[in-house]
């Protein structure tokens, strides 16, 4: 039996003595498109960071394809929130995407022609070939998000962690992201996305994790993403339920 793409056992993260994640236990299958859904402050971004050891854990264990993250970090691609990046940094699009190859090159090799070609192919996949030499500060929000996605693609990872990739993007970028997620799944890759738009969960994802500091429910969208479970996750907040619909 193949190991899970991501297995989390008893994960607790504390900030100022308040639990941000409390005893989270999850097993996420490989080859699925998985949404992490929950209200603001539910710990969704923290969960992605804790998997990658970017924030300290109070307790718990995380395994990626059956092994500790630090042993297989090259198998994980990360797309952080666009708003967390300084987009005024003076570099162009293809150089940003090429940075995604650094993990496989190691400390002492510099990107060469092969890595640049990989970056250009990734840009073509997200529809940004014509902007390869544009300064990143000149891009729209949707274009910036596609650059992030291309940088993750060039890592050639097996597990992709994406933090709100659909937030604040135009319709064309949203469809480009959906197409990339579908292509990754066809290649046997696993995608885990923090996602806010409840109305599109059933269309874009196969699995869902409903999170509010603790795991409320997790499983296939068809059986897990129910009105009852959403009510439990959001505490009956009307705005969330309105987005879900009847």
N, C-alpha and C positions, 0 to 999 in steps of 0.2 A: 504493500500500500504506500502510495506516495505521501511524503510529509505535507502538511498544510503550508500554504504560502506564508501565513502569519499565525503564530500561536502565542497567545498572551495569557499568563496565569497570575492572578492576584496582584495586578498592577495598581499601585497607589502612588500618586504624585500630590505633594502638599506644597501650598504657597502661603506663607505667613500663618502656618498652623491650620489652614483651612484646606480640606481635600479638594483638589481640582479633578482628580480621578480617584475613585474609591473602589478598590478590590475588583478591578476590571479583569474579566476572564473571557477570552474570545478565541475561536478557531475559525480562520477564514480560508476557504478552499482556493486552490490554485485555478487559474484560468477563468476567473470571473471578473465582472465589473461590479464593484462594491461601493455603495454610498454609505457615508457616516452622516447621520442626520440627528439634529437635536437643537434645542434653543441656544441663544447666546449664553456663554458662560458654562456650557455643558462639558467642556474639556475636549472638544473635537480636535482642535489644532494641537493641544498638548499631547493628545494620544499619538499623533503622527511624530511629534518631536521626541516623545519618550521612546518610541520604537527605535529611533535613530540615535538615542543617547545624547540628544541635544539639551535635555533637561534632566535633572537628577530624579531618580526614583526613590521613594521611601521604602518600597518593597515591590516584589514581583519579578517575574521572569518573562523574557521575550525571545522567541525563536523564529528565525526566518528560514523557511525550507528546512526546518529541523535543527538549525545551528544558531549560535549566538550571533547577533547582528554584526559585531566587530569582525567576525570571521568571514562574513559574506557581504560586506558593505558594498562591494562592487556590483552586486546583483540588484541593488536598490536604487531607483531613480526618484528624485524628489523635485516636486514643483511647488515652491512656497507661495504664499499670498503675494500678489503683485505689489501691493502697497508697502511691503516690508523692504523693498529694494530702492537704493539710490539710483534713479534712472538718469541722473545728470553726470554719471561717471563717463569720461570721454573715451568711448570705444564704439566700434561698429557692431552690427548685428552678427556677422559671421564669426567674429572673434568671441562674442558672448556664447554662441552655440558651441564653438570649438572647445570652450572651457569644460563642456560635458565629457570630453575625452580624457581629462587629466587623471581621473581615477584609475583608468586602465594603463596609463603610461607610467605611473609612478613618479618618484621625486626627480629623477635624473634625466628623463627624456622630455624633449619639447615636442609639441604637435608639429607634424610635417604635412606633406601633400596628402597622404591618405586620410589624416584626421580632418583636414580642410574639406576634402571631397565628401567625407561622411557628414560634415556640418552642412554642406550645400544640399545634400540629399535630404537631410532632415528638414531644412528650410523649404524645399520643394514639397515635402509631405504636408506641411502646414500652410502652403500657399504664399510663401514670402520670398521666393527666389529673387524677385526684382528689387527687394529691399536689403539684400545681403550686405551692401556696403554703406547703408544709411546709419547715421549716428543714432544710438538707441534713444537719446533724448528727444529725437524728432518723431518718434513713433506714437501712434494713438494707443489708448489703453488696450484695445483688442489686439493690436499688433504686438504690443509688449507681452501679452499673455501667450501669443503664439510663439514668440522667441523663447520664452520659458519652456514651453512644451517641446520645441525643437531641441533645446539643450538637454532635456531629459531623454528624448528619443535617441540622441547620439551616444548616450551611455550604453545603449543596447542592454538594458536591465531586464530582469525577470519579474520584478515587483516594482510597480510605480505608485508612489504616494503623492497625491495631489491635493493641495489645500485651496479649496474654493476656486477651481479653474474656470467656472462659468460666471463668476461674479463680476458685474460691471463690463461685460463684453458685448459687442454688437452681434446681430443675428448671424452674420457671415462667420464670425469667429466661433460662435457657439456651434454651428454646424460643422466647422472644421475640427473642433475638439471632439465632437461626437464621432466623426469619421475616423479620427485617430484612435479613439478608444475601441471602436469596433475592429480596426485593423490589428491593434495590439492583442485583442482577445483571440482573433483568428490565428495569431502566431503563438498562442498558448501562454501569453503573458497575463499577469494579474494586475488589476488597477483598483486602487482604493482612493476614493475621493471624498473629502469633506464637501457636503452639498447642502444648499439652502432652499432650493426651489422644490417644494414638495410636489408640485403639479407634474414635474418631469421625472420623478424617481422611477415610476413604472416604465417609462419609455427608454430611459438611458441606462438603467442598471438591472442586474440580475439578482444581486444580494443587497441587503440593507442591514445596517447596524443602527438601532435607535438608542441614543446615548444621552443621558443627563447625569453627569458625574459617575453614575453607575450604568451598566448595560441594562436597558429596559427589555430589549428583545433583539435577536439577530437571527437571520435566516434568509431563505429565498424571498424575493419581493412579493411573489404571488400569495404566499401564506403568512408573511410577517408584517408587511406594510399595510396594516388595517387601520380603520378609523379608531378602533378601541386602543390599539397600541400607540397611535399618534397622540391621542388624548392623554394617555399615561405619561408619555414622554414630555409633552409640552404643558402638562398640568391644565389642559382645557383652555389654553390661550386662544382666543377667538381668531386672531390674525392668522395663526398657523393653520387652524382648522379651515378657514376660508380658502387658503391657498390649496389645501388638499381637496376641497370640493365635497359634494355629497356622495 
